[in-house]
Amino acid sequence: VEQSKVLIREGGVQLLLTIVDTPGFGDAVDNSNCWQPVIDYIDSKFEDYLNAESRVNRRQMPDNRVQCCLYFIASSGHGLKHLDIEFMKRLHEKVNIIPLIAKADTLTPEECQQFKKQHLQISSIHLAARINPSTKLINPSTKLGDRASLLASDARVS
């Protein structure tokens, strides 16, 4: 996890933006738990802030918590990888995630639209299963559109 800071000034407002990069994320042969350093980093920043906030003598403290994750998805044409889905599942409870298509300028507008549509379908399927554990598992050979409609028809209110 690498961190760099940028001071942005616009219209008399200053914003100290901290960019956290994770070079080599998902490039290992065995990617099991490769998201753990990112989660540990987010948790440590939250814990630091909570500890500073809990002190009796509080002083001006910077808020170094992670507010947002810009998650770049490879535009390889193969859609979301299992690693992408698993990472977002584990991280979405800790921080807001904004998925971005990496190198989207190399795609045609139609390819870009198809990629977005596919990502939304897959995300909604996994999110529905996360929110409603009673959602039935669906045969992986079922087409994506059919999976989304199956989940929608099986939705239960708790």
Kinemage of the C-alpha trace (Angstrom):
@kinemage 1
@onewidth
@group {chain A} dominant
@subgroup {mainchain}
@vectorlist {calphas} color= white
{ca val a 1} P 0.000 0.000 0.000
{ca glu a 2} L 1.552 3.287 -1.144
{ca gln a 3} L 0.282 6.685 -0.088
{ca ser a 4} L 0.752 10.150 -1.633
{ca lys a 5} L -0.842 13.510 -0.820
{ca val a 6} L -1.966 16.291 -3.147
{ca leu a 7} L -3.145 19.763 -2.114
{ca ile a 8} L -5.987 20.997 -4.324
{ca arg a 9} L -7.016 24.665 -4.256
{ca glu a 10} L -10.109 25.906 -6.006
{ca gly a 11} L -12.251 28.964 -5.333
{ca gly a 12} L -10.543 29.688 -2.012
{ca val a 13} L -11.149 26.148 -0.746
{ca gln a 14} L -8.234 23.864 0.038
{ca leu a 15} L -8.483 20.101 0.032
{ca leu a 16} L -5.679 17.784 1.037
{ca leu a 17} L -6.346 14.672 -1.011
{ca thr a 18} L -4.592 11.457 -0.034
{ca ile a 19} L -4.243 8.882 -2.786
{ca val a 20} L -3.587 5.305 -1.700
{ca asp a 21} L -2.321 2.958 -4.382
{ca thr a 22} L -1.994 -0.810 -4.231
{ca pro a 23} L 0.536 -1.679 -6.923
{ca gly a 24} L 0.564 -5.328 -7.892
{ca phe a 25} L -2.836 -6.067 -6.351
{ca gly a 26} L -4.058 -9.391 -7.699
{ca asp a 27} L -0.878 -10.148 -9.666
{ca ala a 28} L 0.284 -13.016 -7.458
{ca val a 29} L -0.086 -16.674 -8.368
{ca asp a 30} L -2.099 -17.264 -5.178
{ca asn a 31} L -4.486 -14.340 -4.621
{ca ser a 32} L -6.241 -15.754 -1.584
{ca asn a 33} L -6.599 -12.960 0.985
{ca cys a 34} L -4.738 -10.455 -1.220
{ca trp a 35} L -7.286 -7.834 -0.109
{ca gln a 36} L -6.225 -8.140 3.535
{ca pro a 37} L -3.488 -5.431 3.398
{ca val a 38} L -6.058 -2.989 1.975
{ca ile a 39} L -8.621 -3.863 4.648
{ca asp a 40} L -5.948 -3.632 7.365
{ca tyr a 41} L -4.941 -0.182 6.075
{ca ile a 42} L -8.548 1.072 6.104
{ca asp a 43} L -9.135 -0.369 9.585
{ca ser a 44} L -5.918 1.176 10.947
{ca lys a 45} L -6.866 4.651 9.675
{ca phe a 46} L -10.315 4.342 11.227
{ca glu a 47} L -8.806 3.103 14.495
{ca asp a 48} L -6.296 5.995 14.572
{ca tyr a 49} L -9.120 8.483 14.140
{ca leu a 50} L -11.269 6.806 16.787
{ca asn a 51} L -8.364 6.799 19.271
{ca ala a 52} L -7.642 10.490 18.636
{ca glu a 53} L -11.347 11.311 18.965
{ca ser a 54} L -11.575 9.396 22.287
{ca arg a 55} L -8.756 11.283 24.005
{ca val a 56} L -9.573 13.614 26.884
{ca asn a 57} L -7.412 16.416 25.446
{ca arg a 58} L -8.358 16.492 21.804
{ca arg a 59} L -6.442 18.764 19.527
{ca gln a 60} L -6.853 19.598 15.864
{ca met a 61} L -6.576 16.227 14.170
{ca pro a 62} L -6.586 15.455 10.482
{ca asp a 63} L -9.187 13.013 9.258
{ca asn a 64} L -7.077 10.367 7.511
{ca arg a 65} L -9.862 7.828 7.207
{ca val a 66} L -10.447 6.296 3.799
{ca gln a 67} L -13.603 7.891 2.411
{ca cys a 68} L -13.815 6.238 -0.985
{ca cys a 69} L -12.246 3.472 -3.059
{ca leu a 70} L -11.805 4.005 -6.791
{ca tyr a 71} L -11.674 0.406 -8.000
{ca phe a 72} L -10.289 0.052 -11.515
{ca ile a 73} L -11.661 -2.921 -13.425
{ca ala a 74} L -9.574 -4.234 -16.317
{ca ser a 75} L -11.329 -3.680 -19.638
{ca ser a 76} L -10.113 -6.983 -21.016
{ca gly a 77} L -13.504 -7.874 -22.453
{ca his a 78} L -13.845 -10.792 -20.045
{ca gly a 79} L -15.894 -8.791 -17.530
{ca leu a 80} L -15.424 -8.989 -13.793
{ca lys a 81} L -12.982 -11.531 -12.443
{ca his a 82} L -13.728 -13.539 -9.324
{ca leu a 83} L -11.041 -11.477 -7.547
{ca asp a 84} L -12.860 -8.214 -8.411
{ca ile a 85} L -16.135 -9.519 -7.015
{ca glu a 86} L -14.550 -10.940 -3.876
{ca phe a 87} L -12.589 -7.739 -3.189
{ca met a 88} L -15.676 -5.538 -3.554
{ca lys a 89} L -17.736 -7.885 -1.362
{ca arg a 90} L -15.201 -7.634 1.433
{ca leu a 91} L -14.594 -3.913 1.117
{ca his a 92} L -18.074 -2.489 0.558
{ca glu a 93} L -18.972 -2.590 4.260
{ca lys a 94} L -15.951 -0.484 5.154
{ca val a 95} L -15.794 2.145 2.440
{ca asn a 96} L -17.742 3.470 -0.543
{ca ile a 97} L -16.600 1.816 -3.770
{ca ile a 98} L -16.699 3.518 -7.147
{ca pro a 99} L -15.943 0.973 -9.884
{ca leu a 100} L -14.171 2.471 -12.887
{ca ile a 101} L -13.376 0.870 -16.216
{ca ala a 102} L -9.613 1.059 -16.668
{ca lys a 103} L -8.509 2.294 -20.095
{ca ala a 104} L -12.137 2.881 -21.087
{ca asp a 105} L -10.925 5.171 -23.868
{ca thr a 106} L -9.731 2.081 -25.754
{ca leu a 107} L -13.300 0.712 -25.922
{ca thr a 108} L -15.970 1.690 -28.398
{ca pro a 109} L -19.036 3.364 -26.870
{ca glu a 110} L -21.005 0.148 -27.459
{ca glu a 111} L -18.360 -2.007 -25.734
{ca cys a 112} L -18.221 0.425 -22.831
{ca gln a 113} L -22.011 0.355 -22.445
{ca gln a 114} L -22.042 -3.465 -22.594
{ca phe a 115} L -19.267 -3.659 -19.995
{ca lys a 116} L -21.197 -1.338 -17.648
{ca lys a 117} L -24.390 -3.345 -18.130
{ca gln a 118} L -22.597 -6.613 -17.391
{ca his a 119} L -20.943 -5.137 -14.292
{ca leu a 120} L -24.265 -3.863 -12.950
{ca gln a 121} L -25.926 -7.248 -13.474
{ca ile a 122} L -23.144 -9.162 -11.747
{ca ser a 123} L -22.917 -6.627 -8.911
{ca ser a 124} L -26.656 -6.713 -8.290
{ca ile a 125} L -26.622 -10.516 -8.157
{ca his a 126} L -23.818 -10.609 -5.599
{ca leu a 127} L -25.252 -7.715 -3.605
{ca ala a 128} L -28.675 -9.373 -3.457
{ca ala a 129} L -27.093 -12.572 -2.153
{ca arg a 130} L -25.155 -10.550 0.438
{ca ile a 131} L -28.177 -8.588 1.669
{ca asn a 132} L -30.582 -11.528 1.610
{ca pro a 133} L -28.745 -14.735 2.620
{ca ser a 134} L -31.865 -16.791 1.861
{ca thr a 135} L -31.388 -16.043 -1.847
{ca lys a 136} L -31.025 -19.344 -3.677
{ca leu a 137} L -27.777 -20.129 -5.457
{ca ile a 138} L -28.214 -20.174 -9.198
{ca asn a 139} L -26.691 -22.532 -11.716
{ca pro a 140} L -23.611 -20.764 -13.197
{ca ser a 141} L -24.655 -21.848 -16.699
{ca thr a 142} L -27.804 -19.695 -16.452
{ca lys a 143} L -27.549 -16.548 -18.591
{ca leu a 144} L -26.902 -13.295 -16.728
{ca gly a 145} L -30.281 -11.763 -17.600
{ca asp a 146} L -32.027 -14.912 -16.392
{ca arg a 147} L -30.042 -14.844 -13.134
{ca ala a 148} L -31.099 -11.273 -12.384
{ca ser a 149} L -34.764 -12.064 -13.028
{ca leu a 150} L -34.530 -15.245 -10.924
{ca leu a 151} L -33.107 -13.251 -8.029
{ca ala a 152} L -35.708 -10.545 -8.424
{ca ser a 153} L -38.514 -13.089 -8.360
{ca asp a 154} L -37.030 -14.821 -5.298
{ca ala a 155} L -36.614 -11.628 -3.242
{ca arg a 156} L -38.020 -11.943 0.260
{ca val a 157} L -38.760 -9.204 2.746
{ca ser a 158} L -37.417 -9.979 6.216
